[in-house]
Amino acid sequence: MEELLDFIKEQNVFKKLTGDYIFYSTSSEFWKEAGVESVADFEHWKAKQDFEQEFRSQGNRGFLPFDPDSKSTQELHEELAKLKG
């Protein structure tokens, strides 16, 4: 968990440097509840968020076309690239 929190702190610094002031939580309880316990889990969580955000921004409502938990992080990135087309 310590490695994950260090990684998230680094991500928050990058967001601050780029002017994005919506930071990721640094609470270990938050990430435990989200089912994220490692950097790989965080990357998968982030990919799911990115896909859903893009899907919704295109005006899609209702269910996602697939269960994001059934896809790997790489597959989610591929689906996101297809969606952005």
Secondary structure, DSSP 8 states (H G I E B T S, - for coil): -HHHHHHHHHHHHHHHHHT--------HHHHHHTT--SHHHHHHHHHHHHHHHHHHHTT--SS-SS-GGGS-HHHHHHHHHHHH-
